[in-house]
Amino acid sequence: MQILSVQSHVCYGYVGNRAASFPLQRMGFDVNAVNTVQFSNHSGYGAWKGEIFGAPHLREIFEGLAARDVFKNSAALLSGYLGSRELGACVLEAAERLKAANPKAIYLCDPVMGDVGRGYFVKPEIPDFFVDEVIPRADIITPNHFEFNRIAGEEITSLEQMARAMDRVHARGPRLIVVTSFLESASPGHAPTLKVLLSVKGGARYYVESPHFQFPVAPTGTGDLFSALFLGNYLKNPASPEVALQRATGGIYRVLKKNHERQTRELEIIAAQDAFLDPELFPIARFA
């Protein structure tokens, strides 16, 4: 089964396609990776070398892939960080082309905009582009809590408020919404837990709780990895998206556990690769 993944690429470290391609391949998928940039390393280091590819470059790559029947044979399109509105338009063109060639194919968008504590780290036009143009066309979205607040248009502090906001966003298009980082305050004497939330359009809502690790410098690329794991598990069992939630959350946990043990900054994707096939399985609960 083929997956088309349109994301950034770094030579050193694990973000974008470097965080998504190998885990999906380890799960048995054939990944066609289209790189929107090629950098020496991710921008979290403060300095990097490399090039941002323009929209004409991406369109040329897509033409070449079409000649190899990649759109016809792909089960899904996965997209993440968008460097510009023009690149975003190319991704939407690819999604339309994919669905025209294979109506059963799905589009999973990780709407990368920012995070709690960091704020926005994309160009000013990107959040509106996601909200107005991409979200209505995506089948699955995987924002973090900060990004979902922007999509919903409000600051969300409770599961009850989250449920109402998810219904409003479903009405605009996506059939599956995964909020990857709903962090609740810990009770005295207990470590904070991270809730990962799933809402199925017209169906149930679920969450999985995972221990939350503290790092001097948190690894980058966890959202890219999570989106890949969720997509891979969902494609294997589309009738049970809650299982994809459970397995993706457990896979991320095992990778971050290895990072915590080694106190390393880059995701331990190679050392913890068994997690992609044998994740920690935390209980699933429902919320309304």
Secondary structure, 3 states (H helix, E strand, C coil): CEEEEEEEEECCCCCCHHHHHHHHHHCCCEEEEEEEEEECCCHHHCCCCEEECCHHHHHHHHHHHHHCCHHHHEEEEEECCCCCHHHHHHHHHHHHHHHHHCCCCEEEECCCCEECCCEECCCCHHHHHHHHHHHHHCCEECCCHHHHHHHHCCCCCCHHHHHHHHHHHHCCCCCEEEEEEEEECCCCCCCCEEEEEEEECCCCEEEEEEECCCCCCCCECHHHHHHHHHHHHHHHCCCCHHHHHHHHHHHHHHHHHHHHHHCCCECCCCCCHHHHCCCCCCCEEECC
